């Protein structure tokens, strides 16, 4: 019988797994994607350090034994302990330097290299994670596959884990996750396209427009109330998939390959022939806006096909 190992995972969401930037805005989608590695540690004792904003996403996860909020008190708790595996999925230099001092038999993810005086990775195969997203266009892998490689494992289709204390049945056929965050306004599908899509679908399907996006609990409730979610590249696609809902994800300025081939997620790409796609730009500086070039009839046909 294998002995339960002590695992420490650090993922706050202040940095995105596939981007070099650090932000005060927590990437909840990035935190949720990273829960997929818990499939590797189901029989182990897992401590997860996260941000206050991401706490609710992880609070009921049955594979996390201890959930801690990022801060001085947490650092004091973990600094004196020895772990079998430490996984740091944050790129903050100060945090990387601290985690390097935590005692561990094996380490994955990011650390601070005194020699380079910069962040480095323990796995050579994931060195490219240190670059910005715009420098990763040649990487033809899903986000989950890259994540699993970074912890020395092979991805076999495992996805994010979101446990719910109470599961709700769907009330609507289709949910329109139309709003996007302030960080990525270029991900937004034009409002006129959403209205055109509703006009096509409402003859045969019940449609609900996005609700509760300023409250994560209510937002999750709304997503769970829909059989299918139409969304841009956002938290909603990961939440819906984790809740067992079908998803249609609309892609333009970001890389569709990060979610292609994931169970229950159908990717629709912009038809614009732009040599800069994916540009990863928060504001479009070219002549044509790529999200304009996803036709509502094409999205409607995908909805109808998935709801048969």
Buried (B, 14 or more C-beta within 10 A) or exposed (E): EEEEBBBBBBBBBBBBBBBBEEEEEBBBBBBBBBBBBBBBBEEBBBBBBBBEBBBBBBEEBEBBBEBBBBEEEBBEEBEEEEBBBBBBBBBBBEBBBBBBEBEBEBBBBBBBBEEEEEBBBBBEEBEEBBEEBBEBBEBEBBBBBBBBBBBBBEBEEBBBBBBEEEEEEBEBBBBBBBBBBEEBEBBBBBEEBBEBBBEBBEEEBBBBEBBBBEEBEEBBBBBBBBBBBBBBBBBBBBBBBBBBBBBBBBBBBBBBBBBBEBEBBBBBBBEBEBEBBBBBBEEBEEEEBBBBBBBBEEBBEBBBEBBE
